[in-house]
Amino acid sequence: MSLLLSPYTLRDVTLRNRLVVSPMCQYSARHGVANDWHFAHLARFALGGFGAVMVEATGVAPQGRITYPCLGLWEDAQIAPLARIAAFLKSQGAAAAIQLGHAGRKASTPLWWRGGFTEREDEKASVGFEHWQPVGPSALAQMDHPDYQTPRTLTLAEVQALPDQFAKAVARADRAGFDIVELHGAHGYLINQFLSPIANQRTDAYGGSRENRMRLVLEIIEASRAVWPAGKPLFLRLSVQDALPGGWSVADTLVLSAQARALGVDVIDCSSGGFAGAAITPAPGYQMPLAKAVRDSGVATMAVGLITTPAQAEAALTSGSADLVALGRTALDDPNFPLHAAAALGDSVDHWPKQAGFAVRLRDAALARAALAK
C-alpha cells in the first residue's frame, strides 16, 4: 500500500488516509451560519474518500470574519448546522475538521467575485450584508487598496480577551462533533499579524521581541488545548515565512513550532506569505521545502500548495517532507482524488460509497473486457 493511502493516527483519531481537504472559503453564509451549500460542498469530499475534510476559516468573533458571508462560531446558534456537516462527514468515514481564525486587519473585505462592495440597497438584507472597521495589532492597513481599511489598534484588554474568544469557539467545535480543530495563524490574518514585525508595531507585552510577538498565539493554543479534549488533535496553520525583508522567517517558525508542540499542537499546517509584496512564485509543490524544514525539527507537518497528482502527493510523504497532504483547488477539481489516487498508485484501497462503488466497478470491468476484445 502507498503511504498516501495508509491510515494515520493522531491521539485518539485515526484518519483512513493521509489526504486532507484544506479549508476553502465559500463566502456563502448569512450572519456566520452554515447552510445547504456548505453541506453539499463538504459532503462530496467525504464521499470521495478523503481522510479528513476541513471546514473553511470560521470566525471566532463577528469582526473576525474575512467577509460578511464567512462562517462563524462565536455563538451557540451556529453549532447545529455545523454539527449536521460534521456528522455526515464522519458517517462516510472521513474525520471532521474545522479551521478557526480571526482575520484582523484583513477583515470586512468585499467578496472577491464582486470586485468591490457592489451590493445594492435592496439586496443587502437578503445577503446578510455587514460592514465594519477591522482591528489589528497596530493601525496599519494591509495595503493601499480600496478593499482594505486601516484597522483600529486593539487595546491591551482586547488582546488579552482573544484567547478566551478562541477557546469558546473551540469548545463549540467540540459540541458540534468535530474531530480536529486547526487554529489559523497564516496568510496575514490576525495571529500572523501579531507574529510579523511587518504588521505588529506594538510596544507592550505583545510587540517588539519575537518572544512578545509569539505571546498571543501561545496563549491561544494554551486556552484552546484546555477546552479541547485530550484525545482530539489540534493543528496550527502557519505562514512559515513572510517572504519579505524583515518579516517572519523559517527560523522564527522553528522556534514557535517547538513551543506550540510543547503546548499540545499535533501538526503544523505549512503555508507561506500573506502580506503585500511577498516574494513567492507559486509552482508545483512550492511550499514542500517549508514543511520539510519544520518536520526536520521534530514536529509533524501537513504539506499544501499546488499538489496536483497522486505521485506528487506520495512523494511529499516518502521524501520526509510531511506527514499529511492537504489539497484545496485540486480537491475542488476532483472531489474523488483519493479514489483515483488508489488506482493510479496501484492500491487495493476502495473507499467508494456503496451506493456508487458497485456501478463504477461494473463500468471498469466492462471497459477492461471491451479492451481485451479488441
C-alpha positions in Angstrom: 0.0 0.0 0.0 1.2 3.5 -0.7 2.0 5.8 2.2 -0.6 8.3 0.9 -3.5 5.8 1.2 -2.3 4.3 4.5 -4.0 5.2 7.8 -2.5 7.8 10.1 -3.3 8.1 13.8 -3.2 11.4 15.9 -4.1 11.0 19.5 -7.4 9.0 19.5 -8.3 9.9 15.9 -7.3 7.6 13.0 -7.5 9.0 9.5 -8.2 6.4 6.8 -5.5 8.0 4.7 -3.1 11.0 4.6 -5.2 13.2 2.3 -6.9 16.2 3.9 -9.2 18.8 2.2 -7.9 22.3 3.0 -10.3 24.9 4.4 -11.7 26.9 1.5 -13.8 30.0 2.0 -17.2 29.7 0.3 -18.4 33.3 1.1 -22.0 31.8 1.3 -23.2 32.2 4.9 -25.6 34.6 6.4 -24.5 36.1 9.8 -22.0 33.3 10.2 -24.4 30.4 9.9 -23.7 27.4 7.7 -26.3 26.3 5.1 -27.0 23.7 2.5 -24.3 25.0 0.2 -21.6 24.3 2.9 -23.1 20.8 3.5 -23.0 19.9 -0.2 -19.6 21.5 -0.8 -18.0 19.5 2.0 -20.0 16.2 1.8 -18.6 15.4 -1.7 -15.1 15.2 -0.3 -16.1 12.6 2.3 -17.9 10.6 -0.4 -14.7 11.0 -2.5 -12.6 9.2 0.1 -10.5 11.9 1.8 -9.1 11.1 5.2 -10.2 14.4 6.8 -12.3 17.3 5.5 -11.8 20.7 7.0 -14.4 23.4 7.2 -13.4 26.8 5.9 -11.9 29.6 8.1 -14.6 30.2 10.7 -14.6 33.4 12.7 -14.3 33.3 16.5 -15.9 36.8 16.6 -18.2 38.7 14.2 -15.4 41.2 13.4 -13.0 38.3 12.8 -14.7 37.2 9.5 -12.8 37.8 6.3 -16.0 38.9 4.6 -19.5 39.3 5.8 -20.7 35.9 4.3 -18.0 33.9 6.0 -18.8 31.3 8.6 -18.6 31.9 12.4 -18.7 30.0 15.6 -19.0 32.9 18.1 -22.4 31.9 19.3 -24.3 28.7 20.1 -26.9 29.3 17.3 -24.1 28.5 14.8 -23.4 25.0 16.2 -26.3 22.9 14.8 -25.7 23.5 11.1 -22.0 22.6 11.5 -22.9 19.6 13.6 -25.0 18.3 10.7 -22.0 18.6 8.5 -19.6 17.0 10.9 -21.9 14.1 11.5 -22.3 13.4 7.8 -18.5 13.6 7.1 -17.9 11.1 9.9 -20.7 8.8 8.7 -18.8 8.5 5.4 -15.5 7.6 7.0 -13.8 11.0 7.0 -12.6 12.8 10.1 -14.4 16.1 10.5 -12.1 19.1 10.9 -12.7 22.9 11.2 -10.3 25.9 11.0 -10.9 28.7 13.5 -9.5 32.1 13.0 -9.7 35.9 13.1 -8.9 38.0 10.1 -7.7 41.0 12.0 -6.9 43.9 9.6 -7.9 41.7 6.6 -11.5 41.5 7.8 -14.6 43.2 6.3 -13.3 42.9 2.7 -15.5 42.6 -0.3 -16.5 39.3 -1.9 -13.7 38.7 -4.5 -16.2 37.8 -7.3 -18.0 41.2 -6.9 -14.8 43.2 -7.3 -15.9 45.6 -4.5 -18.8 46.4 -2.3 -21.4 46.5 -5.1 -24.4 45.2 -3.1 -27.5 47.2 -3.9 -29.5 48.6 -1.0 -32.4 46.4 -2.0 -30.4 43.2 -1.7 -28.3 43.9 1.4 -30.8 42.4 3.7 -31.2 39.2 1.7 -27.5 38.5 1.5 -26.9 39.5 5.2 -24.6 42.4 4.3 -22.5 43.8 7.1 -19.6 46.2 7.1 -17.3 47.1 10.0 -13.9 48.6 10.8 -11.4 45.8 11.3 -9.0 45.6 14.2 -5.3 44.7 14.3 -2.2 44.8 16.4 -1.4 48.2 15.0 -3.1 50.8 12.9 -1.5 49.7 9.7 -3.5 48.7 6.6 -2.7 45.5 4.7 -2.0 47.7 1.6 -3.1 50.9 0.0 -6.2 49.5 -1.8 -9.9 50.1 -1.6 -10.5 46.6 -0.4 -8.5 47.1 2.8 -9.3 49.5 5.6 -7.0 50.9 8.1 -7.6 48.9 11.3 -8.3 50.1 14.8 -5.5 49.2 17.1 -6.6 46.5 19.6 -6.4 47.7 23.2 -4.3 45.6 25.7 -7.5 44.4 27.3 -8.9 43.3 23.9 -5.8 41.4 23.0 -5.9 39.6 26.4 -9.5 38.6 25.7 -8.7 36.9 22.3 -7.5 33.6 23.8 -10.9 33.2 25.5 -12.7 34.0 22.2 -10.8 31.2 20.5 -11.3 28.8 23.4 -15.1 29.4 23.4 -15.2 28.7 19.6 -13.1 25.6 20.2 -15.5 24.3 22.8 -18.4 24.9 20.4 -16.5 22.9 17.7 -16.3 20.0 20.2 -20.0 20.3 20.9 -20.6 20.2 17.1 -18.7 16.9 17.0 -15.6 17.9 15.1 -12.5 15.6 15.5 -9.9 18.1 14.6 -9.5 21.9 15.2 -7.0 24.0 13.3 -6.0 27.4 14.5 -5.4 29.8 11.6 -2.1 31.6 12.1 -1.2 32.1 8.5 -1.8 34.2 5.4 -1.6 37.7 7.0 -4.6 37.2 9.3 -4.6 38.3 13.0 -2.3 35.7 14.5 0.2 36.2 11.6 -0.2 39.9 12.1 0.9 39.7 15.7 3.8 37.3 14.7 5.2 39.5 12.0 7.1 42.8 12.6 5.6 44.0 9.3 2.2 44.3 10.9 3.0 44.5 14.6 4.5 47.7 15.9 3.2 47.4 19.4 5.3 48.5 22.4 3.5 46.4 25.1 3.9 42.8 26.0 2.6 41.7 22.6 5.0 43.5 20.4 8.7 44.1 19.9 10.7 41.0 20.5 10.0 37.6 18.9 9.0 36.3 22.4 6.5 39.1 22.8 5.1 38.7 19.3 4.6 35.0 19.9 2.8 35.6 23.2 -0.7 35.8 21.7 -0.6 32.6 19.6 0.9 30.6 22.5 -1.8 31.9 24.8 -4.5 31.0 22.2 -3.0 27.5 21.9 -2.9 27.0 25.7 -6.5 28.2 26.1 -7.7 26.1 23.2 -6.0 23.0 24.4 -7.5 23.4 27.8 -11.1 23.0 26.4 -10.3 20.7 23.5 -10.5 17.0 24.6 -7.1 15.4 25.1 -7.9 12.7 22.6 -8.6 15.1 19.8 -5.7 16.6 17.6 -5.0 20.3 17.4 -3.5 21.7 14.2 -1.8 25.1 13.8 -1.6 26.7 10.3 1.4 29.0 9.9 2.9 31.0 7.2 6.4 29.5 7.7 7.8 32.7 6.2 6.5 36.1 5.1 9.0 36.1 2.2 9.7 39.8 2.9 12.7 41.6 4.2 12.5 42.0 8.0 9.4 39.7 8.2 8.7 36.4 9.9 11.2 33.7 8.8 11.7 30.0 8.7 14.0 30.3 11.7 11.2 32.0 13.7 8.7 29.3 12.7 11.1 26.6 14.0 11.2 28.3 17.4 7.4 28.8 17.5 6.7 25.2 16.3 8.7 23.7 19.1 6.8 25.8 21.7 3.5 25.1 20.1 4.2 21.3 20.2 5.0 21.5 23.9 1.6 23.1 24.5 -0.3 20.4 22.7 -0.2 21.2 18.9 0.0 18.0 17.0 0.5 19.2 13.4 1.9 22.4 11.8 0.0 23.1 8.5 2.8 24.7 6.5 1.9 27.6 4.2 3.6 30.9 3.4 3.0 34.6 2.7 0.0 36.8 3.4 1.5 40.3 3.3 1.6 42.6 0.2 4.7 42.2 -1.9 5.8 38.8 -0.7 8.4 37.2 -2.9 6.6 34.0 -3.6 6.4 32.3 -7.0 3.8 29.5 -7.0 4.9 26.3 -8.7 4.0 22.6 -8.2 4.8 21.7 -4.6 6.4 25.1 -3.9 5.8 25.0 -0.2 7.0 21.5 0.4 10.5 22.6 1.4 8.9 24.7 4.2 7.0 21.7 5.5 10.2 19.6 5.4 12.2 22.2 7.4 9.6 22.2 10.2 9.3 18.4 10.1 13.1 18.0 10.3 12.9 20.0 13.6 10.8 17.2 15.1 7.2 18.5 14.5 4.6 16.7 12.4 3.6 18.7 9.3 1.0 18.9 6.6 2.1 20.0 3.2 0.0 22.2 0.9 0.4 24.2 -2.2 -0.2 23.2 -5.8 0.0 19.5 -5.1 -1.9 18.1 -8.1 -1.1 14.4 -8.7 -1.1 11.2 -6.7 2.6 10.7 -7.4 3.5 14.2 -6.2 1.4 13.7 -3.0 3.0 10.3 -2.4 6.5 11.9 -2.8 5.7 14.5 -0.2 5.4 11.7 2.3 8.1 9.3 1.2 10.6 12.2 0.9 10.1 13.0 4.6 8.6 16.4 3.8 5.3 15.9 5.5 3.0 13.5 7.4 -0.2 14.7 5.7 -1.0 16.2 2.4 -3.7 18.9 2.0 -5.5 19.7 -1.2 -7.5 22.8 -2.0 -8.2 23.7 -5.6 -7.1 20.2 -6.7 -9.9 18.8 -4.5 -12.4 21.2 -6.0 -11.4 20.0 -9.4 -11.5 16.3 -8.4 -13.5 15.6 -5.2 -12.8 11.9 -5.9 -9.0 12.4 -5.8 -8.3 9.7 -3.2 -10.3 7.1 -5.1 -8.5 8.0 -8.3 -5.1 8.1 -6.4 -5.7 4.5 -5.3 -6.0 3.4 -8.9 -3.0 5.5 -10.0 -0.8 4.2 -7.2 -1.9 0.5 -7.6 -3.5 0.3 -4.3 -6.4 -2.0 -3.4 -8.0 0.5 -1.1 -11.6 1.1 -2.1 -13.5 3.9 -0.3 -16.2 4.3 -2.9 -19.6 4.7 -1.2 -21.7 1.5 -1.5 -24.3 3.5 -3.4 -21.9 4.3 -6.2 -18.9 2.0 -6.0 -20.6 -1.1 -7.5 -21.6 0.9 -10.6 -18.0 2.2 -11.1 -16.6 -1.2 -10.6 -19.0 -2.6 -13.2 -18.0 0.2 -15.6 -14.3 -0.6 -15.1 -14.9 -4.3 -15.7 -16.8 -3.6 -18.8 -14.1 -1.4 -20.1 -11.5 -4.0 -19.4 -13.5 -6.7 -21.2 -14.0 -4.3 -24.1 -10.3 -3.6 -24.3 -9.4 -7.3 -24.3 -11.9 -8.0 -27.1 -10.1 -5.6 -29.5 
